[in-house]
Amino acid sequence: MASQDDDLQASKTEGYKIGEKKTVEEYAKLDQNDESLNRWKASLGISSSPAIPVDPKDQRRCVIKSLALEVEGRPDITIDLTTPGSLETLKSKPFSIKEGAKFRMKANFVVQHDVLSGLKYLQVVKRKGIRVGKNEEMIGSYAPNTEDKPVYEKKFEEDEAPTGMLARGHYEAASRFADDDNHDYLRFDWSFDITKDWK
């Protein structure tokens, strides 16, 4: 049986090699007359706008600020991860999802100090100790946030809650945000209940 650490490993693409690391300044100066490269740099958020101020003691390259569950026609359930104790609340106070409901997760995050390469979200869901699902979603590569773009938001692919009497009940999940270098930016456990109706 796979351990939780094994379950939360990103899949590997055969033959893929992580590119050479460069600073924001190196990317900005790279082939400045190449139009397609300039479009790519703009898509990363590399711009002339001033960087947002960061605490020099905080060496994290990525800070996940909040997570939300988005369900059409209902208010978002948002967890402000800057609030002390918020990660503990995610596990100890499960939220409810109505069976068959379509929903998506949403993350707000800040990139600081340097370019973040290949941020991804990994999630394993278990019911009664048995793995019932594993998701891996590529979020992308980002330049440090600027005054023009002080926070990034990523909406994940839409999902649908299972239906039926056997699907209803309590689920445990483990999640992590990691980059191409397998560096963790956030790892947490949480839980939810699939219910017949919204609670």
Salt bridges, closest charged atoms under 4 A:
ASP5 OD1 - ARG187 NH1 2.97
ASP7 OD2 - LYS126 NZ 3.62
ASP7 OD1 - ARG131 NH1 3.05
GLU20 OE2 - LYS22 NZ 3.82
GLU35 OE2 - ARG39 NH1 2.93
ASP58 OD2 - ARG60 NH2 2.75
GLU70 OE1 - ARG104 NE 3.41
GLU70 OE2 - LYS106 NZ 3.31
GLU70 OE2 - LYS155 NZ 3.26
ASP76 OD2 - LYS106 NZ 2.89
GLU99 OE1 - ARG168 NE 3.20
GLU137 OE2 - LYS154 NZ 3.98
GLU172 OE2 - HIS170 NE2 2.65
ASP180 OD1 - LYS120 NZ 3.32
ASP181 OD2 - LYS21 NZ 3.08
ASP184 OD1 - ARG176 NE 2.57
ASP184 OD2 - ARG187 NE 2.98
ASP193 OD1 - HIS170 ND1 2.66
